[in-house]
Amino acid sequence: MKSPVPLSRARPLWLRDARIEILLFGVFALLLLGLGLGLRDPWPSDEPRFALVARWMVEHGQWLFPHRGHELYPDKPPVFMWLQALAYFLTRSWRVAFLLPSLVAALGALALVYDLARRLWNHRSALLATATLLVTIHFTYQMRNAQIDPLLLGWMTLANYGLLRHLLLGPSWRWFAAGCFFAGVGVATKGVGVLALLMLVPYLIARRGHWRSLALPAGGWRWVGGLALFFVPILGWLLPMLLVARADGDPQHAEYVRNILFGQTVHRYATPTGHIHSPFYFLGIIALDWLPLSLLLPWALPAWWRRLKRRDARLLLPLGWIVLIVLFFSFSPGKRDVYILPALPMMALALAPLLPGLLRRRGVRIAVFALNLMLAAVLAAAAALAIHHHPAWAVKIEQSLDPRIWWLLLTIGLAGLVIVAFTRVRHAPLGWLLFAGVLWGIYGLWGYPMLNGDRSARDVMLQARSIAGPQAEIGLLAWKEQNLLMAQGPVAEFGFLKPWPQQYADAVAWLQQDASRRWIFSLDQAMGDCVDRQRAIHVGHANRREWWMFQADAVKPGCAPTGIAEPEADEWL
């Protein structure tokens, strides 16, 4: 196995010592990804759901069958929520715990890309590749969120690392076994983790074609044994769940098993009900969401082609895997930008040997400079226009965001223009690095506290408790996960997936059992014409919706809400 040049003797990129460069880059990455940690609660669409499930695990000990309130939550395996719960046991703060798995996954992915690129090429290429990954918009934005996909990226990058250590730098059967194992952990996190094993497809092509820089490990049973480890984490989750579901005979548990094994995998891929896009959808994601990395592709593509013609397996394996991932998700009608997120680390790895030369090209620097200038100028100009002239589009945005957002964007835009003025074309890549640091730092330290009250529903739930009083019970009608998660004091809920009219009927029956000390907290639309709004209390605005509270005297006897249209999930953001 090839050993990398020790950092003490590695050629540095900017400073005199490669070790200092790594230390400073690590601090920068931690700040870029972690600033704002603890300053906000979970935000829709997915964060409150997972945090609510994790909190239920901690409070009720329901580890095998996740719950969203009193209902089972069968949409995702529980690994991500387990890690959030573990983070809570370590920190005793949900504000910190719900984001920790994503942060650790992001830092781990950066470390793995750096180490693998240094082993395949050198320190300079590895550091540039890792920095490019860090400041790619899609990576930074998603890895600062508490969704399953950042964790999945971490597992799949770890699986790819183990496989490539064996296939390119091996033979190393331990790393092959580790790669297969963590691909299985990816499946237990989100079913598509199995796609990490597609790395074997370009390997077989390279081996058959006698490509360079390829390990040729022998030993058929070792291949089988390593692949068998793929099933260990899957069975570690699956077998206890199946045994408990079979032993207790609970029909809800049986339905959960059917949904998690088939409804959320095969059915969701083959016949999705939402996020329908064209087969070319991911090309747009790569072009826009992967900025500034995507700016390098016009120069990188011909360079990759020349190296592939020279049969360099170090590029065929990551690039071939990326193509397979994009093709796999392109075949499904349902597509989301995060589906190809795990391909980003491998894209950065494939760029590593090219980056020292690419970033010296004037055309590349002009492209990055133009991106810096355009983004900073647009932010500053749009914010200034919104502050001073209040155009219609700005007023519409202010209906769902704090108006102070314009001052935040103005500050970011002006800071970006200052950076552009100092770095100019010559140091444009460094300018993007600094601009990214300013943007995400200001957003975390200033934007999180500013936006948190509305986005998390904390303010509206505090107001609801203030209206009801400390001892009253509040029943949630047409609620979303953030309402239950942020609820203060004693609350009740009447199901999440039930149709709103049925929830309304259950809520009214519950209300009348103790009319003097019970309140209903409801979405405006769910009340229909069955609640006298003159006797109800408007609580406030959150998540683009109006919320009300009422007691039994506001209920119109014998009325049942009809013709209520429930919003799509994305409308709750």
Phi, psi and omega per residue, in radians:
M1 nan 2.360 -3.106
K2 -1.206 2.327 3.093
S3 -1.771 2.347 -3.141
P4 -1.295 2.761 3.061
V5 -1.114 2.281 3.124
P6 -0.983 2.515 -3.102
L7 -1.022 -0.537 -3.133
S8 -1.121 -0.398 3.136
R9 -1.978 0.047 -3.111
A10 -1.272 2.560 3.105
R11 -1.291 2.071 -3.087
P12 -1.271 2.889 -3.109
L13 -1.640 -0.902 -3.098
W14 -2.088 -0.711 -3.035
L15 -1.697 -3.005 -3.097
R16 -1.513 -0.282 -3.039
D17 -2.365 2.175 -3.141
A18 -1.099 -0.537 -3.141
R19 -1.150 -0.670 3.110
I20 -1.185 -0.657 3.100
E21 -1.048 -0.774 3.139
I22 -1.125 -0.741 3.139
L23 -1.081 -0.829 -3.124
L24 -1.161 -0.658 3.111
F25 -1.154 -0.683 3.099
G26 -1.060 -0.735 3.104
V27 -1.127 -0.751 3.130
F28 -1.082 -0.768 -3.139
A29 -1.109 -0.720 3.126
L30 -1.095 -0.726 3.116
L31 -1.194 -0.773 -3.101
L32 -1.067 -0.709 -3.079
L33 -1.563 -0.430 -2.990
G34 -1.856 -0.241 -3.128
L35 -1.077 2.243 -3.076
G36 1.810 -0.165 3.113
L37 -1.028 2.201 -3.114
G38 1.583 -0.044 -3.095
L39 -1.778 0.009 3.099
R40 -2.566 2.831 3.036
D41 -1.689 3.033 3.111
P42 -1.059 2.428 3.129
W43 -1.969 2.618 3.064
P44 -1.133 2.745 0.290
S45 -1.680 -0.517 -2.996
D46 -1.767 -0.497 -2.994
E47 -1.011 -0.828 3.141
P48 -1.072 -0.595 -3.123
R49 -1.075 -0.868 -3.096
F50 -1.220 -0.671 3.109
A51 -1.142 -0.667 3.109
L52 -1.118 -0.765 3.106
V53 -1.092 -0.769 3.139
A54 -1.107 -0.715 3.132
R55 -1.137 -0.659 3.099
W56 -1.109 -0.678 3.081
M57 -1.025 -0.808 -3.109
V58 -1.141 -0.738 -3.030
E59 -1.415 -0.504 -3.044
H60 -2.065 -0.095 3.112
G61 1.220 0.379 3.128
Q62 -1.596 1.530 -2.999
W63 -1.638 -0.559 -3.089
L64 -1.486 -0.537 -3.084
F65 -2.115 1.670 -3.097
P66 -1.061 2.547 -3.141
H67 -2.167 2.451 2.955
R68 -1.928 1.677 -2.937
G69 1.200 -2.381 -3.135
H70 -1.526 -0.123 3.122
E71 -1.629 2.607 3.030
L72 -1.194 2.564 3.096
Y73 -1.977 1.732 -3.001
P74 -1.714 0.191 -2.995
D75 -1.372 -0.489 -3.071
K76 -2.452 2.606 2.985
P77 -1.067 2.857 -2.951
P78 -1.569 0.029 -2.978
V79 -1.024 -0.790 -3.118
F80 -1.071 -0.754 3.131
M81 -1.184 -0.590 3.042
W82 -1.037 -0.757 -3.118
L83 -1.195 -0.626 3.053
Q84 -1.110 -0.729 3.109
A85 -1.113 -0.734 3.089
L86 -1.075 -0.733 3.104
A87 -1.079 -0.593 3.098
Y88 -1.174 -0.736 3.109
F89 -1.049 -0.550 -3.124
L90 -1.396 -0.625 -3.014
T91 -1.876 -0.394 -3.064
R92 1.004 0.529 3.094
S93 -2.510 2.011 3.116
W94 -1.166 -0.517 3.121
R95 -1.096 -0.549 3.093
V96 -1.564 -0.752 -2.978
A97 -1.114 -0.652 -3.023
F98 -1.200 -0.372 3.138
L99 -1.724 -0.215 -3.033
L100 -1.100 -0.755 3.139
P101 -1.009 -0.698 3.126
S102 -1.161 -0.717 -3.134
L103 -1.115 -0.796 3.129
V104 -1.122 -0.713 3.117
A105 -1.087 -0.710 -3.137
A106 -1.133 -0.852 -3.138
L107 -1.124 -0.659 3.100
G108 -1.121 -0.748 3.131
A109 -1.093 -0.727 3.104
L110 -1.074 -0.765 -3.140
A111 -1.121 -0.690 -3.125
L112 -1.185 -0.730 3.111
V113 -1.112 -0.753 3.126
Y114 -1.072 -0.856 -3.065
D115 -1.117 -0.733 -3.124
L116 -1.192 -0.732 3.127
A117 -1.145 -0.634 3.113
R118 -1.174 -0.662 3.121
R119 -1.213 -0.624 -3.120
L120 -1.400 -0.565 -3.094
W121 -2.303 -1.635 -3.103
N122 -2.818 3.043 -3.080
H123 -1.075 -0.765 -3.082
R124 -1.088 -0.845 3.110
S125 -1.084 -0.716 -3.105
A126 -1.144 -0.747 -3.120
L127 -1.170 -0.713 3.108
L128 -1.134 -0.699 3.123
A129 -1.128 -0.737 -3.133
T130 -1.173 -0.707 3.096
A131 -1.136 -0.684 3.107
T132 -1.089 -0.751 3.091
L133 -1.084 -0.787 -3.079
L134 -1.023 -0.749 -3.023
V135 -1.723 0.177 2.964
T136 -1.234 2.267 -2.958
I137 -0.972 -0.796 -3.085
H138 -1.069 -0.724 3.139
F139 -1.152 -0.920 -3.070
T140 -1.066 -0.801 -3.097
Y141 -1.109 -0.852 -3.068
Q142 -1.233 -0.632 -3.080
M143 -1.325 -0.179 3.007
R144 -1.575 0.028 3.136
N145 -1.866 2.797 -3.113
A146 -1.840 1.162 3.047
Q147 -2.014 3.023 -3.088
I148 -1.263 -0.548 -3.015
D149 -1.090 -0.666 3.037
P150 -1.042 -0.710 3.102
L151 -1.158 -0.704 3.097
L152 -1.050 -0.735 3.065
L153 -0.987 -0.741 3.134
G154 -1.073 -0.821 3.140
W155 -1.129 -0.759 -3.089
M156 -1.208 -0.606 3.065
T157 -1.158 -0.688 3.084
L158 -1.136 -0.698 3.074
A159 -1.127 -0.781 3.111
N160 -1.078 -0.681 3.123
Y161 -1.056 -0.843 -3.140
G162 -1.078 -0.741 -3.141
L163 -1.145 -0.760 -3.101
L164 -1.253 -0.545 3.039
R165 -1.062 -0.587 -3.141
H166 -1.445 -0.772 -2.992
L167 -1.392 -0.506 -3.123
L168 -1.899 -0.587 -3.030
L169 -1.997 0.057 -3.039
G170 -1.475 -2.729 0.128
P171 -1.302 2.473 3.060
S172 -2.536 1.619 -3.057
W173 -1.179 -0.463 3.091
R174 -1.148 -0.744 3.121
W175 -1.221 -0.589 3.070
F176 -1.108 -0.768 3.113
A177 -1.100 -0.722 3.118
A178 -1.111 -0.720 3.121
G179 -1.058 -0.780 3.119
C180 -1.134 -0.714 -3.136
F181 -1.064 -0.813 -3.086
F182 -1.304 -0.398 2.946
A183 -1.106 -0.669 3.062
G184 -1.151 -0.667 3.054
V185 -1.077 -0.650 3.075
G186 -1.067 -0.661 3.099
V187 -1.143 -0.722 3.122
A188 -1.220 -0.250 3.072
T189 -1.597 -0.791 3.090
K190 -2.782 2.221 -2.907
G191 -0.817 -0.532 -3.052
V192 -1.305 0.052 3.062
G193 -1.012 -0.382 3.117
V194 -1.079 -0.370 -3.097
L195 -1.132 -0.283 3.076
A196 -1.047 -0.544 -3.113
L197 -1.252 -0.194 3.061
L198 -1.112 -0.201 3.062
M199 -1.038 -0.411 3.141
L200 -1.238 -0.382 -3.118
V201 -1.170 -0.976 3.084
P202 -1.118 -0.466 3.079
Y203 -1.107 -0.788 3.136
L204 -1.112 -0.655 3.088
I205 -1.110 -0.782 -3.136
A206 -1.152 -0.680 -3.126
R207 -1.173 -0.696 3.122
R208 -1.171 -0.584 -3.122
G209 -1.596 0.087 3.105
H210 1.005 0.896 3.131
W211 -1.304 2.743 3.119
R212 -1.368 2.847 3.062
S213 1.041 0.619 -3.096
L214 -2.097 2.304 3.020
A215 -1.353 2.583 -3.113
L216 -2.191 1.149 -3.100
P217 -1.205 2.427 3.065
A218 -1.779 3.113 3.100
G219 1.788 1.483 -3.057
G220 -1.052 -0.728 -3.099
W221 -1.203 -0.476 3.078
R222 -1.161 -0.637 3.059
W223 -1.079 -0.798 -3.130
V224 -1.120 -0.754 3.140
G225 -1.105 -0.717 3.101
G226 -1.120 -0.784 3.132
L227 -1.124 -0.527 3.117
A228 -1.105 -0.542 3.127
L229 -1.141 -0.335 3.056
F230 -0.989 -0.586 -3.050
F231 -1.491 -0.237 -3.054
V232 -1.079 -0.949 3.135
P233 -1.150 -0.549 3.124
I234 -1.135 -0.837 3.138
L235 -1.212 -0.521 3.094
G236 -1.069 -0.532 3.043
W237 -1.585 -0.726 -2.961
L238 -1.263 -0.790 -3.055
L239 -1.081 -0.860 3.090
P240 -1.023 -0.681 3.133
M241 -1.105 -0.789 -3.127
L242 -1.158 -0.695 -3.132
L243 -1.148 -0.743 3.125
V244 -1.165 -0.749 3.141
A245 -1.089 -0.646 3.139
R246 -1.290 -0.648 -3.063
A247 -1.275 -0.693 -3.057
D248 -1.490 -0.282 3.090
G249 1.158 0.252 -3.128
D250 -1.259 2.112 -3.129
P251 -1.106 -0.490 3.095
Q252 -1.162 -0.675 3.100
H253 -1.169 -0.691 3.098
A254 -1.098 -0.716 3.108
E255 -1.163 -0.648 3.088
Y256 -1.047 -0.786 -3.130
V257 -1.068 -0.793 3.135
R258 -1.083 -0.725 -3.085
N259 -1.201 -0.802 -3.048
I260 -1.236 -0.511 -3.102
L261 -1.524 -0.495 -3.049
F262 -2.183 -0.829 -3.066
G263 -1.123 -0.599 -3.085
Q264 -1.678 0.094 3.138
T265 -2.155 -1.438 -3.074
V266 -1.076 -0.873 -3.091
H267 -1.113 -0.728 -3.081
R268 -1.182 -0.560 3.122
Y269 -1.355 -0.785 -3.009
A270 -1.418 -0.694 -3.078
T271 -2.320 1.169 -3.135
P272 -1.204 2.709 -3.141
T273 -1.854 -0.110 -3.121
G274 -2.585 3.003 3.130
H275 0.981 0.810 -3.137
I276 -1.417 2.188 -3.120
H277 -2.438 2.936 -3.125
S278 -1.265 2.863 3.116
P279 -1.080 -0.308 -3.106
F280 -1.718 0.212 -3.072
Y281 -0.974 -0.755 -3.037
F282 -1.247 -0.342 3.041
L283 -1.127 -0.672 3.072
G284 -1.172 -0.668 3.101
I285 -1.097 -0.778 3.121
I286 -1.094 -0.714 -3.085
A287 -1.192 -0.689 -3.024
L288 -1.788 -0.924 -3.072
D289 -1.213 -0.442 -3.111
W290 -1.608 0.276 3.003
L291 -1.139 2.531 -0.010
P292 -1.513 -0.017 -3.134
L293 -0.967 -0.717 -3.079
S294 -1.135 -0.382 3.083
L295 -1.116 -0.413 -3.103
L296 -1.425 -0.276 -2.993
L297 -1.100 -0.661 3.106
P298 -1.003 -0.545 3.089
W299 -1.552 -0.565 -3.079
A300 -1.277 -0.636 -3.061
L301 -1.028 -0.872 3.101
P302 -1.146 -0.584 3.114
A303 -1.170 -0.726 3.067
W304 -1.057 -0.735 -3.097
W305 -1.072 -0.728 3.129
R306 -1.113 -0.708 -3.126
R307 -1.272 -0.598 3.086
L308 -1.164 -0.625 3.083
K309 -1.128 -0.442 3.055
R310 -1.503 0.134 3.059
R311 1.060 0.902 3.082
D312 -1.588 1.835 -3.088
A313 -1.191 -0.362 3.122
R314 -1.097 -0.421 3.089
L315 -1.735 -0.610 -3.108
L316 -1.059 -0.745 -3.044
L317 -1.151 -0.926 3.120
P318 -1.162 -0.707 -3.131
L319 -1.190 -0.719 3.098
G320 -1.091 -0.675 3.115
W321 -1.145 -0.714 3.108
I322 -1.063 -0.783 3.134
V323 -1.058 -0.750 3.132
L324 -1.109 -0.694 3.123
I325 -1.111 -0.840 -3.118
V326 -1.105 -0.730 3.128
L327 -1.125 -0.740 -3.115
F328 -1.002 -0.858 -3.094
F329 -1.346 -0.405 3.103
S330 -1.217 -0.458 -3.127
F331 -1.259 -0.425 3.118
S332 -1.454 2.409 3.099
P333 -1.105 -0.568 -3.135
G334 -1.514 2.218 -3.074
K335 -2.454 2.448 2.994
R336 -2.315 2.655 -3.072
D337 -1.023 -0.571 -3.058
V338 -1.264 -0.235 -3.108
Y339 -1.059 -0.623 -3.112
I340 -1.728 0.156 3.121
L341 -0.971 -0.723 -3.131
P342 -1.104 -0.231 3.100
A343 -1.344 -0.304 -3.064
L344 -1.074 -0.814 3.122
P345 -1.030 -0.672 3.119
M346 -1.216 -0.556 3.056
M347 -1.127 -0.755 3.094
A348 -1.098 -0.677 3.113
L349 -1.088 -0.754 -3.132
A350 -1.171 -0.473 3.110
L351 -1.375 -0.324 -2.982
A352 -0.877 -0.880 -3.076
P353 -1.222 -0.286 -3.109
L354 -1.598 -0.415 -2.943
L355 -1.087 -0.736 3.130
P356 -0.982 -0.653 3.101
G357 -1.400 -0.707 -3.099
L358 -1.081 -0.755 -3.053
L359 -1.269 -0.147 3.024
R360 -1.587 -0.203 -3.117
R361 -1.296 2.369 -3.098
R362 -1.141 -0.642 3.132
G363 -1.071 -0.709 3.108
V364 -1.134 -0.758 -3.116
R365 -1.150 -0.661 3.100
I366 -1.119 -0.730 3.141
A367 -1.100 -0.763 3.134
V368 -1.196 -0.694 3.088
F369 -1.052 -0.762 3.137
A370 -1.087 -0.686 3.097
L371 -1.116 -0.805 3.099
N372 -0.982 -0.875 -3.076
L373 -1.134 -0.790 -3.099
M374 -1.102 -0.831 -3.104
L375 -1.125 -0.782 -3.139
A376 -1.124 -0.761 -3.115
A377 -1.161 -0.720 3.135
V378 -1.115 -0.776 3.132
L379 -1.080 -0.814 -3.108
A380 -1.151 -0.795 -3.091
A381 -1.179 -0.762 -3.138
A382 -1.115 -0.738 -3.141
A383 -1.149 -0.767 3.120
A384 -1.077 -0.731 3.112
L385 -1.097 -0.753 -3.138
A386 -1.140 -0.668 -3.111
I387 -1.210 -0.729 -2.988
H388 -1.675 -0.466 -3.034
H389 -2.116 -0.209 3.068
H390 0.824 1.034 3.078
P391 -1.133 2.931 -3.046
A392 -1.046 -0.698 -3.124
W393 -1.134 -0.600 3.117
A394 -1.224 -0.706 3.110
V395 -1.084 -0.700 3.125
K396 -1.111 -0.731 3.113
I397 -1.120 -0.668 -3.116
E398 -1.166 -0.284 3.094
Q399 -1.206 -0.381 3.138
S400 -2.109 -0.094 3.127
L401 -2.304 2.645 3.081
D402 -1.049 2.273 3.136
P403 -1.003 -0.381 3.111
R404 -1.178 -0.137 3.122
I405 -1.034 -0.497 -3.118
W406 -1.181 -0.612 3.106
W407 -1.211 -0.628 3.061
L408 -1.093 -0.832 -3.120
L409 -1.170 -0.624 3.096
L410 -1.101 -0.745 3.124
T411 -1.083 -0.776 3.124
I412 -1.107 -0.782 -3.133
G413 -1.078 -0.795 3.137
L414 -1.141 -0.707 3.093
A415 -1.087 -0.682 3.098
G416 -1.107 -0.694 3.125
L417 -1.148 -0.654 3.082
V418 -1.110 -0.760 3.126
I419 -1.092 -0.751 3.119
V420 -1.060 -0.726 -3.118
A421 -1.113 -0.603 -3.101
F422 -1.489 -0.644 -3.071
T423 -1.509 -0.555 3.114
R424 0.903 -2.812 -3.080
V425 -1.240 -0.658 -3.029
R426 -1.027 -0.698 -3.099
H427 -2.022 0.612 -3.079
A428 -1.027 -0.739 3.100
P429 -1.038 -0.713 3.064
L430 -1.121 -0.634 3.105
G431 -1.059 -0.727 3.109
W432 -1.133 -0.671 3.109
L433 -1.045 -0.809 3.131
L434 -1.180 -0.715 -3.141
F435 -1.091 -0.752 3.106
A436 -1.072 -0.712 3.110
G437 -1.080 -0.763 3.120
V438 -1.149 -0.806 -3.089
L439 -1.032 -0.951 -3.067
W440 -1.283 -0.528 3.086
G441 -1.149 -0.833 3.119
I442 -1.126 -0.724 3.131
Y443 -1.055 -0.733 -3.127
G444 -1.258 -0.764 -3.039
L445 -1.445 -0.523 -3.100
W446 -1.898 -0.800 -3.064
G447 -1.208 -0.713 -3.126
Y448 -0.995 -0.969 -3.139
P449 -1.092 -0.594 -3.098
M450 -1.149 -0.796 -3.015
L451 -1.580 -0.215 -2.941
N452 -1.103 -0.711 -3.054
G453 -1.009 -0.739 -3.124
D454 -1.430 -0.829 -3.038
R455 -1.151 -0.610 -3.110
S456 -1.549 -0.163 -3.043
A457 1.234 0.213 3.132
R458 -1.077 -0.801 -3.073
D459 -1.089 -0.774 -3.078
V460 -1.223 -0.545 3.105
M461 -1.323 -0.582 3.015
L462 -1.130 -0.709 3.108
Q463 -1.146 -0.662 3.099
A464 -1.075 -0.755 3.118
R465 -1.167 -0.624 3.098
S466 -1.101 -0.686 3.132
I467 -1.204 -0.771 -3.056
A468 -1.325 -0.500 -3.040
G469 1.647 2.822 -2.993
P470 -1.190 -0.467 -3.041
Q471 -1.730 -0.260 -3.064
A472 -1.254 2.688 3.036
E473 -1.645 2.460 3.112
I474 -2.043 2.157 3.054
G475 -1.681 2.358 -3.072
L476 -1.712 2.175 -3.127
L477 -2.062 2.237 -3.109
A478 0.981 0.803 -3.042
W479 -1.514 2.825 2.986
K480 -2.068 2.925 -3.003
E481 -0.991 -0.619 -3.112
Q482 -1.159 -0.488 3.111
N483 -1.192 -0.822 3.116
L484 -1.195 -0.669 -3.129
L485 -1.123 -0.687 -3.083
M486 -1.650 0.018 -3.109
A487 -1.090 2.488 -3.136
Q488 -1.911 2.336 3.082
G489 1.334 -2.952 -3.071
P490 -1.185 2.249 -3.138
V491 -2.368 2.798 3.029
A492 -2.316 2.711 3.062
E493 -2.469 2.771 -2.955
F494 -2.117 0.598 -3.131
G495 1.687 2.592 -3.125
F496 -1.735 -0.727 -3.072
L497 -1.538 -0.180 3.113
K498 -1.083 2.517 3.022
P499 -1.010 2.585 -3.089
W500 -1.001 -0.729 3.116
P501 -1.031 -0.651 3.113
Q502 -1.227 -0.696 3.053
Q503 -1.045 -0.722 -3.126
Y504 -1.075 -0.801 -3.132
A505 -1.068 -0.777 3.120
D506 -1.127 -0.679 -3.125
A507 -1.145 -0.746 -3.138
V508 -1.146 -0.729 3.099
A509 -1.069 -0.742 3.089
W510 -1.112 -0.713 -3.117
L511 -1.067 -0.743 -3.047
Q512 -1.317 -0.214 3.096
Q513 -1.237 -0.448 3.109
D514 -2.647 1.224 -2.962
A515 -1.080 -0.482 -3.026
S516 -1.330 -0.439 -3.047
R517 -2.206 0.331 3.117
R518 -2.154 2.495 3.123
W519 -2.262 2.725 2.995
I520 -1.965 2.258 3.015
F521 -1.790 2.093 -2.952
S522 -2.400 2.572 2.906
L523 -1.176 2.488 -3.067
D524 -0.946 -0.870 -3.058
Q525 -1.124 -0.531 -3.060
A526 -1.230 -0.332 3.129
M527 -1.370 -0.380 -3.100
G528 0.971 -2.382 3.077
D529 -1.801 0.292 -3.033
C530 -1.649 0.016 3.119
V531 -2.193 2.280 3.091
D532 -1.326 1.855 -3.074
R533 -1.208 -0.273 3.051
Q534 -1.200 -0.445 3.133
R535 -1.793 -0.117 3.069
A536 -1.578 2.934 -3.114
I537 -2.113 2.211 3.073
H538 -1.336 2.079 -3.062
V539 -1.447 -0.778 -3.131
G540 2.756 -2.999 -3.080
H541 -1.998 2.291 3.065
A542 -2.747 2.491 3.112
N543 0.954 0.703 3.089
R544 1.136 0.393 -3.110
R545 -2.356 2.729 3.085
E546 -1.760 2.418 -3.063
W547 -2.143 2.477 -3.073
W548 -2.266 2.842 2.984
M549 -2.312 2.516 3.107
F550 -2.644 2.785 3.041
Q551 -1.972 -3.016 -2.999
A552 -1.087 -0.527 -3.078
D553 -1.235 -0.229 3.122
A554 -1.611 -0.118 -3.095
V555 -1.431 2.271 3.085
K556 -1.429 2.080 -3.048
P557 -1.037 2.397 3.049
G558 1.287 0.085 -3.097
C559 -1.575 2.418 3.075
A560 -2.217 2.161 -3.124
P561 -1.080 2.361 3.105
T562 -2.331 2.779 3.063
G563 1.170 0.477 -3.119
I564 -1.541 2.203 3.112
A565 -1.721 2.047 3.140
E566 -1.411 2.428 -3.072
P567 -1.268 2.719 2.999
E568 -1.199 2.777 -3.068
A569 -1.016 -0.708 -3.068
D570 -1.166 -0.332 -3.131
E571 -1.301 -0.131 -3.119
W572 -1.614 0.028 -3.058
L573 -1.094 nan nan
